[in-house]
Amino acid sequence: MQKVRQHRASAFIIQKTKKMNITNKINKDLFFMTDTVVDWVDIFTRPVYKHIILESLQYCMQQKGLIVYAWVLMSNHLHTIVSCEENVKISDIWRDFKKFTSKKILETLEDDVTESRKKWMLDRFEFRGRYDKRITNYKFWQDGNNEQLIFSLDYLHQKLNYIHNNPVKAEFVTKPEEYRYSSAIDYAGGKGLLKIELIQ
């Protein structure tokens, strides 16, 4: 993994704990989140839907106290490493994020006369929401966020590598930083689409 630029020192507090045999425990709630479109529908192959996700993440960062450390948006799922400001719950932010993006993406899809896959995708989303009493018309996101608490720096860097290597593994690009919809460019010294907090 390439060296990353130094993050502000107060971001992570490392505790030496012989009893637990952990020398790099993180004293801050960081989460590795995965959100997947129902039936793994590849809706994020179109820029218009990708930018709804980016704009919503940006809004949550500016207005709701979300802190994003890493992210990648693939064709049908989103991976992030996130935390939030004090007195804010990540579950509340993420609930609102998924609710808004679901509604906005589906409205955009319904109005998109150029989308050749529209009928098929709406049929899948309608079918998935048909037997869910919480859903009025369509279900876009799978239930849950596959939320994983990051407990050590080793685990953090493992997830960071996993996120940034997703597009390489999918053979979209040959190098992580070549993928536009990811924070890999930020860790390579460039500037990505979202203003993130770099981790060490």
C-alpha positions as CSV (number, residue, x, y, z in Angstrom):
1,M,0.0,0.0,0.0
2,Q,1.3,3.4,-0.9
3,K,2.2,5.8,2.0
4,V,-0.6,8.1,2.8
5,R,-0.4,11.7,3.9
6,Q,-0.4,12.3,7.6
7,H,-3.8,12.8,9.1
8,R,-4.3,15.2,12.0
9,A,-2.9,13.6,15.1
10,S,-6.1,13.8,17.2
11,A,-8.0,11.6,14.8
12,F,-7.0,8.3,16.3
13,I,-5.7,7.6,19.8
14,I,-3.6,4.4,20.0
15,Q,-3.8,2.6,23.2
16,K,-1.2,-0.1,24.3
17,T,-3.1,-2.9,26.0
18,K,-0.9,-5.9,26.9
19,K,-3.8,-7.7,28.5
20,M,-5.7,-7.8,25.2
21,N,-2.5,-8.2,23.2
22,I,-3.5,-5.2,21.1
23,T,-1.0,-2.5,20.5
24,N,-3.0,-0.4,18.0
25,K,-6.5,-0.2,19.3
26,I,-8.6,2.7,17.9
27,N,-10.4,4.8,20.5
28,K,-13.0,6.2,18.1
29,D,-16.1,4.7,16.5
30,L,-15.2,4.0,12.9
31,F,-17.4,1.9,10.7
32,F,-16.9,0.0,7.5
33,M,-20.3,0.2,5.7
34,T,-21.6,-1.7,2.7
35,D,-24.8,-0.8,1.0
36,T,-26.1,-2.9,-1.9
37,V,-28.9,-2.3,-4.5
38,V,-31.6,-5.0,-4.3
39,D,-30.8,-8.0,-6.7
40,W,-27.4,-6.4,-7.3
41,V,-29.0,-4.3,-10.1
42,D,-26.2,-2.4,-11.9
43,I,-27.8,1.0,-11.8
44,F,-24.6,2.9,-11.0
45,T,-23.2,2.4,-14.5
46,R,-24.8,5.7,-15.4
47,P,-23.2,8.9,-14.1
48,V,-26.6,10.5,-13.2
49,Y,-27.2,8.0,-10.5
50,K,-23.7,8.0,-9.3
51,H,-23.9,11.8,-8.7
52,I,-27.0,11.5,-6.6
53,I,-25.0,9.3,-4.2
54,L,-22.1,11.8,-4.2
55,E,-24.3,14.8,-3.7
56,S,-26.1,13.1,-0.8
57,L,-22.8,12.1,0.9
58,Q,-21.5,15.6,0.5
59,Y,-24.7,17.0,2.0
60,C,-24.4,14.6,5.0
61,M,-20.8,15.7,5.5
62,Q,-21.7,19.4,5.4
63,Q,-25.0,19.3,7.3
64,K,-25.4,16.2,9.3
65,G,-21.9,15.6,10.9
66,L,-20.8,12.7,8.7
67,I,-17.1,12.1,8.3
68,V,-15.9,10.1,5.3
69,Y,-12.4,8.6,5.4
70,A,-12.7,6.3,2.3
71,W,-15.3,5.3,-0.3
72,V,-15.9,3.5,-3.5
73,L,-19.0,3.4,-5.6
74,M,-19.3,0.3,-7.7
75,S,-22.0,-0.6,-10.3
76,N,-24.4,-1.9,-7.6
77,H,-23.0,-1.2,-4.2
78,L,-21.2,1.4,-2.1
79,H,-18.4,0.8,0.4
80,T,-17.4,3.5,2.9
81,I,-15.3,4.0,6.0
82,V,-17.1,6.6,8.1
83,S,-17.6,8.1,11.5
84,C,-19.6,11.1,12.7
85,E,-19.3,14.1,15.0
86,E,-20.1,14.0,18.6
87,N,-23.8,13.8,19.7
88,V,-24.7,12.4,16.2
89,K,-25.5,8.8,15.5
90,I,-24.2,7.2,12.3
91,S,-27.4,5.1,12.2
92,D,-29.5,8.2,11.9
93,I,-27.4,9.7,9.2
94,W,-27.3,6.5,7.2
95,R,-31.1,6.0,7.5
96,D,-31.7,9.5,6.1
97,F,-29.0,8.9,3.4
98,K,-30.6,5.7,2.2
99,K,-34.1,7.1,2.3
100,F,-33.2,10.2,0.3
101,T,-31.0,8.4,-2.3
102,S,-33.6,5.7,-2.8
103,K,-36.4,8.3,-3.5
104,K,-34.2,10.5,-5.6
105,I,-32.8,7.7,-7.8
106,L,-36.2,6.1,-8.4
107,E,-37.7,9.5,-9.3
108,T,-34.8,10.1,-11.7
109,L,-35.2,6.6,-13.2
110,E,-38.9,7.0,-13.7
111,D,-38.4,10.3,-15.6
112,D,-35.4,9.1,-17.7
113,V,-36.6,8.6,-21.2
114,T,-33.1,7.6,-22.4
115,E,-32.7,4.7,-19.9
116,S,-33.1,1.5,-21.9
117,R,-33.2,-0.6,-18.8
118,K,-35.9,1.4,-17.0
119,K,-38.8,-1.1,-17.2
120,W,-36.7,-4.0,-16.2
121,M,-35.1,-2.2,-13.2
122,L,-38.4,-0.7,-12.0
123,D,-39.9,-4.2,-12.2
124,R,-37.1,-5.6,-10.0
125,F,-37.5,-2.7,-7.5
126,E,-41.3,-3.1,-7.4
127,F,-41.1,-6.9,-7.0
128,R,-38.7,-6.5,-4.0
129,G,-41.0,-4.0,-2.4
130,R,-44.2,-5.8,-3.0
131,Y,-44.2,-7.8,0.2
132,D,-42.5,-5.3,2.4
133,K,-45.1,-3.4,4.5
134,R,-42.7,-0.5,4.9
135,I,-42.5,0.0,1.1
136,T,-45.1,2.0,-0.9
137,N,-43.9,1.3,-4.4
138,Y,-40.3,0.3,-4.9
139,K,-37.5,-1.1,-2.8
140,F,-34.1,0.2,-3.9
141,W,-31.5,-0.7,-1.2
142,Q,-31.1,-4.1,0.5
143,D,-31.9,-4.1,4.2
144,G,-29.1,-3.2,6.5
145,N,-25.7,-1.7,5.9
146,N,-23.4,-4.6,6.7
147,E,-22.0,-2.2,9.4
148,Q,-18.7,-3.4,10.8
149,L,-17.0,-1.6,13.7
150,I,-13.3,-1.0,13.0
151,F,-11.3,-1.9,16.1
152,S,-7.7,-1.7,15.1
153,L,-5.3,0.1,12.7
154,D,-4.5,-3.2,11.0
155,Y,-8.2,-3.9,10.4
156,L,-8.6,-0.3,9.2
157,H,-5.8,-0.6,6.6
158,Q,-7.2,-3.9,5.5
159,K,-10.6,-2.3,4.8
160,L,-9.0,0.7,3.2
161,N,-7.1,-1.6,0.8
162,Y,-10.2,-3.6,0.1
163,I,-12.2,-0.5,-0.8
164,H,-9.6,0.9,-3.1
165,N,-8.9,-2.4,-4.8
166,N,-12.5,-3.2,-5.6
167,P,-12.4,-1.6,-9.1
168,V,-9.1,-3.3,-9.8
169,K,-10.5,-6.7,-8.9
170,A,-13.5,-5.9,-11.1
171,E,-11.1,-5.1,-13.9
172,F,-12.4,-1.6,-14.4
173,V,-8.9,-0.2,-14.0
174,T,-5.4,-1.4,-13.5
175,K,-4.5,1.0,-10.6
176,P,-6.9,2.0,-7.8
177,E,-6.3,5.7,-8.3
178,E,-7.5,5.5,-11.9
179,Y,-11.0,4.9,-10.8
180,R,-13.0,8.1,-10.7
181,Y,-15.7,7.1,-8.1
182,S,-13.4,6.3,-5.3
183,S,-11.1,8.0,-2.7
184,A,-8.1,6.1,-4.0
185,I,-6.9,9.2,-5.9
186,D,-6.9,11.2,-2.6
187,Y,-4.5,8.6,-1.0
188,A,-2.3,8.8,-4.1
189,G,-1.8,12.6,-3.6
190,G,-4.5,13.8,-5.9
191,K,-8.0,15.3,-5.4
192,G,-11.1,13.2,-5.6
193,L,-14.8,13.9,-6.1
194,L,-15.4,14.1,-2.3
195,K,-13.5,16.1,0.3
196,I,-12.6,13.3,2.7
197,E,-10.5,13.0,5.9
198,L,-7.3,11.1,5.1
199,I,-6.3,8.4,7.5
200,Q,-2.8,7.3,8.3
